[in-house]
Amino acid sequence: MTIALLEVSGLSCRRGGRRVFDALSFTLNAGELLALTGRNGSGKTTLLRALALLVPADKGSIRWRGQDVSDDREGWRGELAWLGHLEGLKGDLTVAENIAVAQRLRGQAEAADLDIALTAFGLAKLAQRPVRTLSAGQRRRAALARVAASRATTWLLDEPLNALDAAAREALQTALAAHLAAGGLAIAATHAPLAGARVLDMS
């Protein structure tokens, strides 16, 4: 029997004392994209945070390659690239420095992936600009470039299309397609369609 790369089984979470979802189960394999949809407050962000072990689940399990992620929390976090509502960038560092620091924290060599990610999101000319001087859309693109340069197997993306213009949305779709084609997987909370995604309606 083939074991799913990621298996979520019977997951339940509370937020502020309120149950936001209960007995949630799904599996994902290499090359799959799962889009979390539903009204605001339906638990999309809470699910992403639970998958990243940023909030505890009340019940259920998260298994990676057949092993419960709670048995090797740091190993699981090493498989993840996270994009939340906040970009997770240092304002006084340049775009390139932010991505390079993130790569070093992951133990990666920098140059090739950094240049590819900057080019993919149209940031080559902004690479030496401090992040604090960028527009909201430019900061979002920089955060997505950080994810794309991470080499992480699993991308967890919370509203990745926020503040992006049409060209940047297309760049994200292209980056996602390349990531999936290379054997990665991704889970995105979104109010807008993502090409090729399975949809999980949290409502």
C-alpha positions in Angstrom: 0.0 0.0 0.0 1.3 3.4 -1.0 1.7 5.9 1.9 0.7 9.5 1.3 3.4 12.1 1.6 1.2 14.1 3.9 -1.7 12.6 5.8 -4.0 14.7 8.0 -6.4 12.6 10.0 -9.3 13.6 12.3 -7.8 17.1 13.0 -9.7 19.4 15.3 -8.7 22.9 16.4 -10.1 25.7 18.6 -9.5 29.4 18.5 -10.5 31.7 21.3 -12.3 28.8 22.9 -14.4 28.2 19.8 -14.1 25.0 17.7 -13.2 26.2 14.2 -13.0 22.8 12.5 -13.5 19.3 13.6 -12.4 15.8 12.4 -10.7 17.2 9.3 -8.9 14.6 7.1 -7.1 14.7 3.8 -4.0 13.4 2.1 -1.5 15.0 -0.3 1.1 13.5 -2.5 4.1 14.9 -4.4 2.9 17.4 -7.1 -0.4 18.2 -5.5 -1.8 21.7 -4.6 -4.6 22.0 -2.1 -6.6 25.3 -2.0 -8.4 26.1 1.3 -11.5 28.1 0.6 -14.4 29.4 2.6 -15.7 32.5 4.4 -13.5 34.5 6.8 -13.3 32.8 10.1 -13.9 29.3 8.7 -10.5 28.1 9.9 -8.2 28.4 6.9 -5.4 30.2 8.7 -5.8 28.1 11.8 -5.4 24.9 9.8 -2.2 26.3 8.2 -0.9 27.3 11.6 -1.7 23.9 13.0 0.1 22.2 10.1 3.1 24.4 10.8 2.9 23.5 14.5 2.4 27.1 15.4 -0.9 26.3 17.3 -1.8 23.0 18.9 -4.5 20.7 17.6 -7.1 19.4 20.0 -7.4 16.0 18.3 -6.1 14.2 15.3 -2.7 13.6 13.7 -0.4 15.0 11.0 1.8 12.4 9.4 4.7 13.0 7.0 5.9 10.0 5.1 4.0 7.9 7.5 5.5 9.4 10.7 3.7 11.6 13.1 5.3 15.1 12.8 5.1 15.5 16.6 7.8 12.8 16.8 10.3 15.0 14.9 9.0 18.6 15.1 12.3 20.2 13.9 12.5 17.7 11.0 9.0 18.5 9.9 9.6 22.3 10.2 12.6 21.7 7.9 10.3 20.5 5.2 8.2 23.7 5.4 8.2 27.1 3.8 5.7 29.5 5.5 4.0 32.6 4.1 1.6 34.3 6.5 -0.4 37.5 6.4 2.9 39.2 7.5 5.7 38.8 5.0 8.4 37.8 7.6 11.0 40.2 6.2 13.4 42.6 7.9 12.7 46.1 6.8 16.3 47.4 7.1 17.7 44.5 5.0 17.6 44.5 1.3 15.4 42.1 -0.7 18.5 39.9 -1.5 19.8 40.0 2.1 16.4 38.9 3.4 16.3 35.9 1.1 20.0 35.0 1.7 19.5 35.1 5.5 16.5 32.8 5.2 18.6 30.4 3.1 21.5 30.4 5.5 19.1 29.6 8.4 18.0 26.6 6.4 21.7 25.6 5.8 21.5 26.3 2.0 24.0 27.6 -0.4 22.6 30.8 -1.7 23.6 32.1 -5.1 21.8 30.1 -7.8 18.4 29.8 -6.0 18.5 33.4 -4.9 19.0 34.7 -8.5 16.4 32.4 -9.9 13.8 33.5 -7.3 14.5 37.2 -7.7 14.1 36.9 -11.5 11.0 34.8 -11.2 9.2 37.5 -9.2 10.5 40.4 -11.2 12.8 41.6 -8.3 16.2 41.7 -9.9 16.2 45.5 -10.1 15.0 45.8 -6.6 17.4 43.3 -5.1 19.5 45.9 -3.3 16.6 48.0 -2.1 15.8 47.9 1.7 12.4 46.1 2.1 11.0 49.1 4.1 11.2 51.2 0.9 9.0 48.8 -1.1 5.3 48.9 -1.9 2.9 46.3 -0.4 2.9 44.3 -3.6 6.7 44.4 -3.9 7.1 43.1 -0.3 4.6 40.3 -1.1 6.7 39.3 -4.1 9.8 39.4 -2.0 8.2 37.1 0.5 7.1 34.7 -2.2 10.7 34.7 -3.6 11.9 33.7 -0.2 9.5 30.8 -0.3 10.5 29.8 -3.8 14.2 29.9 -2.9 13.7 27.8 0.2 14.0 24.3 -1.4 11.3 23.3 1.1 9.1 20.3 0.1 5.9 21.8 1.5 4.7 25.4 1.0 2.1 26.7 3.4 0.7 29.9 1.9 -1.9 32.2 3.7 -3.6 34.4 1.1 -0.5 34.4 -1.2 -2.3 36.5 -3.9 -2.9 39.5 -1.6 -1.5 42.8 -2.9 -0.3 41.1 -6.2 -1.0 42.6 -9.6 -1.8 40.4 -12.6 1.8 39.9 -13.6 2.8 38.9 -10.1 -0.1 36.5 -9.8 1.0 34.8 -13.0 4.6 34.6 -11.6 3.2 32.9 -8.5 1.3 30.3 -10.6 4.5 29.7 -12.6 6.5 29.2 -9.4 3.9 26.9 -8.0 3.8 24.8 -11.2 7.6 24.4 -11.1 7.6 23.5 -7.4 4.9 20.8 -7.9 6.6 19.5 -11.0 9.8 19.0 -9.0 7.9 16.8 -6.5 6.8 19.4 -4.0 3.4 20.0 -2.6 1.6 23.2 -1.4 -1.4 24.2 0.7 -2.8 27.7 0.2 -5.6 29.5 1.9 -7.2 31.7 -0.8 -10.3 33.5 -1.9 -9.1 33.4 -5.6 -8.7 30.4 -7.8 -5.3 28.7 -8.2 -4.7 26.7 -11.3 -4.7 22.9 -10.9 -5.6 23.0 -7.2 -7.8 20.5 -5.4 -10.3 22.5 -3.3 -11.1 22.0 0.4 -14.1 24.2 1.3 -13.7 25.0 5.0 -17.2 26.4 5.2 
